[in-house]
């Protein structure tokens, strides 16, 4: 009985610590999202109105080339379908873009689970990073961004995509695949609306 009660106390303490960490992580995600969305909107508006020859990151080369897919997973498991869904989404993307002339996919892997899965299966890995989620810092994001830009500016890669879990709630995430480079352009209607909103904010 004493052993069971002791285990219950330890488990209760672990739950409290986990709840506190989860709450802080959730607050950071929610608080940073408006900045990311606004930054993306500004870049999209810029890409829509600027001549693509003005900057290499705006150039949408019609010549088919390889795609770099950045896959973000966790370093640990026991989190339901969090990692599995991202890996499935990445695998589906690779399957859809493999086999076309010049449209094979290279990978940049962030997180141990994705790294282990794709490395074991012999995929072409251009970049890998594990263990950064314990203490994410600005240099980590800069290193990943630099890899994407350097690969995109090289003649081999013509586009860069990102696959990740978009946080909705503790028990609900949505797998998102979006293009990073070349910077996507907005549709004409969306561009007009967003420009007005941006100018008057």
C-alpha positions as a Python dict, from the first residue, in 0.01 Angstrom:
ca = {
    (1, 'X'): (0, 0, 0),
    (2, 'X'): (281, 241, 89),
    (3, 'X'): (452, 164, -244),
    (4, 'X'): (134, 232, -442),
    (5, 'X'): (70, 559, -256),
    (6, 'X'): (429, 668, -314),
    (7, 'X'): (396, 595, -685),
    (8, 'X'): (71, 794, -696),
    (9, 'X'): (243, 1094, -539),
    (10, 'X'): (530, 1077, -787),
    (11, 'X'): (289, 1045, -1078),
    (12, 'X'): (83, 1339, -954),
    (13, 'X'): (396, 1554, -928),
    (14, 'X'): (501, 1456, -1280),
    (15, 'X'): (156, 1550, -1413),
    (16, 'X'): (176, 1892, -1249),
    (17, 'X'): (521, 1959, -1396),
    (18, 'X'): (408, 1842, -1741),
    (19, 'X'): (95, 2056, -1727),
    (20, 'X'): (302, 2362, -1640),
    (21, 'X'): (548, 2300, -1924),
    (22, 'X'): (266, 2238, -2170),
    (23, 'X'): (87, 2557, -2068),
    (24, 'X'): (403, 2766, -2116),
    (25, 'X'): (472, 2606, -2455),
    (26, 'X'): (112, 2668, -2564),
    (27, 'X'): (133, 3034, -2463),
    (28, 'X'): (455, 3081, -2661),
    (29, 'X'): (299, 2926, -2972),
    (30, 'X'): (-20, 3131, -2954),
    (31, 'X'): (163, 3456, -2877),
    (32, 'X'): (413, 3419, -3160),
    (33, 'X'): (160, 3318, -3428),
    (34, 'X'): (37, 3672, -3515),
    (35, 'X'): (395, 3783, -3585),
    (36, 'X'): (456, 3485, -3815),
    (37, 'X'): (129, 3539, -4001),
    (38, 'X'): (190, 3909, -4051),
    (39, 'X'): (548, 3851, -4167),
    (40, 'X'): (426, 3591, -4417),
    (41, 'X'): (160, 3828, -4546),
    (42, 'X'): (415, 4105, -4600),
    (43, 'X'): (647, 3870, -4790),
    (44, 'X'): (358, 3743, -5004),
    (45, 'X'): (251, 4099, -5090),
    (46, 'X'): (609, 4189, -5172),
    (47, 'X'): (651, 3889, -5399),
    (48, 'X'): (326, 3976, -5578),
    (49, 'X'): (430, 4331, -5668),
    (50, 'X'): (806, 4318, -5713),
    (51, 'X'): (979, 4208, -6031),
    (52, 'X'): (1103, 3851, -5971),
    (53, 'X'): (1446, 3948, -6102),
    (54, 'X'): (1487, 4194, -5814),
    (55, 'X'): (1599, 3921, -5573),
    (56, 'X'): (1701, 3556, -5613),
    (57, 'X'): (1447, 3439, -5354),
    (58, 'X'): (1162, 3576, -5566),
    (59, 'X'): (1263, 3402, -5887),
    (60, 'X'): (1018, 3129, -5981),
    (61, 'X'): (1215, 2935, -6239),
    (62, 'X'): (986, 2737, -6471),
    (63, 'X'): (1267, 2488, -6532),
    (64, 'X'): (1190, 2182, -6318),
    (65, 'X'): (1441, 2100, -6048),
    (66, 'X'): (1465, 1912, -5724),
    (67, 'X'): (1260, 2007, -5419),
    (68, 'X'): (1395, 2046, -5067),
    (69, 'X'): (1138, 1938, -4807),
    (70, 'X'): (1191, 2053, -4449),
    (71, 'X'): (1029, 1800, -4212),
    (72, 'X'): (972, 1904, -3849),
    (73, 'X'): (901, 1630, -3595),
    (74, 'X'): (958, 1585, -3222),
    (75, 'X'): (1266, 1432, -3061),
    (76, 'X'): (1059, 1194, -2849),
    (77, 'X'): (762, 965, -2896),
    (78, 'X'): (460, 874, -2683),
    (79, 'X'): (265, 1169, -2824),
    (80, 'X'): (-6, 998, -3022),
    (81, 'X'): (-9, 1067, -3394),
    (82, 'X'): (198, 1386, -3368),
    (83, 'X'): (508, 1243, -3537),
    (84, 'X'): (330, 976, -3739),
    (85, 'X'): (104, 1227, -3915),
    (86, 'X'): (394, 1453, -4013),
    (87, 'X'): (595, 1158, -4144),
    (88, 'X'): (293, 1039, -4342),
    (89, 'X'): (245, 1385, -4489),
    (90, 'X'): (612, 1407, -4584),
    (91, 'X'): (609, 1057, -4733),
    (92, 'X'): (302, 1141, -4941),
    (93, 'X'): (469, 1460, -5065),
    (94, 'X'): (781, 1267, -5164),
    (95, 'X'): (573, 1004, -5344),
    (96, 'X'): (383, 1271, -5539),
    (97, 'X'): (702, 1453, -5647),
    (98, 'X'): (923, 1155, -5722),
    (99, 'X'): (941, 1009, -6069),
    (100, 'X'): (884, 1328, -6266),
    (101, 'X'): (1183, 1446, -6473),
    (102, 'X'): (1413, 1643, -6242),
    (103, 'X'): (1157, 1660, -5963),
    (104, 'X'): (1306, 1434, -5699),
    (105, 'X'): (1297, 1541, -5335),
    (106, 'X'): (1580, 1603, -5089),
    (107, 'X'): (1511, 1635, -4717),
    (108, 'X'): (1607, 1867, -4433),
    (109, 'X'): (1512, 1691, -4110),
    (110, 'X'): (1447, 1869, -3781),
    (111, 'X'): (1369, 1634, -3492),
    (112, 'X'): (1494, 1288, -3402),
    (113, 'X'): (1180, 1094, -3499),
    (114, 'X'): (1175, 1220, -3856),
    (115, 'X'): (1552, 1190, -3886),
    (116, 'X'): (1551, 826, -3773),
    (117, 'X'): (1262, 734, -4002),
    (118, 'X'): (1398, 882, -4324),
    (119, 'X'): (1768, 810, -4270),
    (120, 'X'): (1696, 440, -4212),
    (121, 'X'): (1515, 429, -4547),
    (122, 'X'): (1799, 583, -4744),
    (123, 'X'): (1648, 919, -4837),
    (124, 'X'): (1872, 1200, -4959),
    (125, 'X'): (1924, 1414, -4648),
    (126, 'X'): (2078, 1758, -4696),
    (127, 'X'): (2046, 1873, -4336),
    (128, 'X'): (1956, 1728, -3999),
    (129, 'X'): (1912, 1876, -3652),
    (130, 'X'): (1810, 1696, -3334),
    (131, 'X'): (1780, 1800, -2971),
    (132, 'X'): (1706, 2167, -3034),
    (133, 'X'): (1353, 2162, -2888),
    (134, 'X'): (1489, 2141, -2535),
    (135, 'X'): (1611, 2498, -2570),
    (136, 'X'): (1517, 2657, -2901),
    (137, 'X'): (1724, 2965, -2981),
    (138, 'X'): (1741, 3214, -3265),
    (139, 'X'): (2068, 3061, -3404),
    (140, 'X'): (1882, 2732, -3460),
    (141, 'X'): (1620, 2900, -3679),
    (142, 'X'): (1890, 3099, -3858),
    (143, 'X'): (2088, 2781, -3936),
    (144, 'X'): (1781, 2609, -4079),
    (145, 'X'): (1687, 2917, -4284),
    (146, 'X'): (2045, 2950, -4413),
    (147, 'X'): (2039, 2587, -4527),
    (148, 'X'): (1713, 2642, -4715),
    (149, 'X'): (1839, 2960, -4882),
    (150, 'X'): (2179, 2813, -4975),
    (151, 'X'): (2017, 2504, -5126),
    (152, 'X'): (1762, 2713, -5314),
    (153, 'X'): (2031, 2938, -5461),
    (154, 'X'): (2222, 2632, -5578),
    (155, 'X'): (2131, 2516, -5930),
    (156, 'X'): (2006, 2176, -5812),
    (157, 'X'): (1710, 2291, -5596),
    (158, 'X'): (1423, 2487, -5751),
    (159, 'X'): (1180, 2501, -5455),
    (160, 'X'): (1167, 2458, -5078),
    (161, 'X'): (865, 2325, -4889),
    (162, 'X'): (791, 2284, -4519),
    (163, 'X'): (579, 2015, -4351),
    (164, 'X'): (483, 2052, -3984),
    (165, 'X'): (203, 2019, -3730),
    (166, 'X'): (-5, 2333, -3686),
    (167, 'X'): (-117, 2361, -3325),
    (168, 'X'): (-492, 2391, -3273),
    (169, 'X'): (-538, 2245, -2925),
    (170, 'X'): (-367, 2002, -2692),
    (171, 'X'): (-534, 1707, -2862),
    (172, 'X'): (-567, 1846, -3215),
    (173, 'X'): (-301, 1936, -3469),
    (174, 'X'): (-322, 1981, -3845),
    (175, 'X'): (-47, 1869, -4081),
    (176, 'X'): (48, 2160, -4306),
    (177, 'X'): (260, 2150, -4621),
    (178, 'X'): (351, 2495, -4750),
    (179, 'X'): (600, 2643, -4992),
    (180, 'X'): (875, 2859, -4851),
    (181, 'X'): (1084, 2935, -5160),
    (182, 'X'): (1044, 3089, -5403),
    (183, 'X'): (833, 3321, -5190),
    (184, 'X'): (470, 3248, -5286),
    (185, 'X'): (263, 3515, -5454),
    (186, 'X'): (-91, 3603, -5353),
    (187, 'X'): (-390, 3571, -5579),
    (188, 'X'): (-486, 3910, -5731),
    (189, 'X'): (-800, 3946, -5516),
    (190, 'X'): (-619, 3851, -5194),
    (191, 'X'): (-329, 4075, -5278),
    (192, 'X'): (-553, 4379, -5321),
    (193, 'X'): (-737, 4317, -4995),
    (194, 'X'): (-424, 4247, -4792),
    (195, 'X'): (-246, 4551, -4930),
    (196, 'X'): (-529, 4779, -4821),
    (197, 'X'): (-532, 4623, -4476),
    (198, 'X'): (-157, 4658, -4444),
    (199, 'X'): (-145, 5018, -4555),
    (200, 'X'): (-410, 5132, -4308),
    (201, 'X'): (-282, 4942, -4003),
}
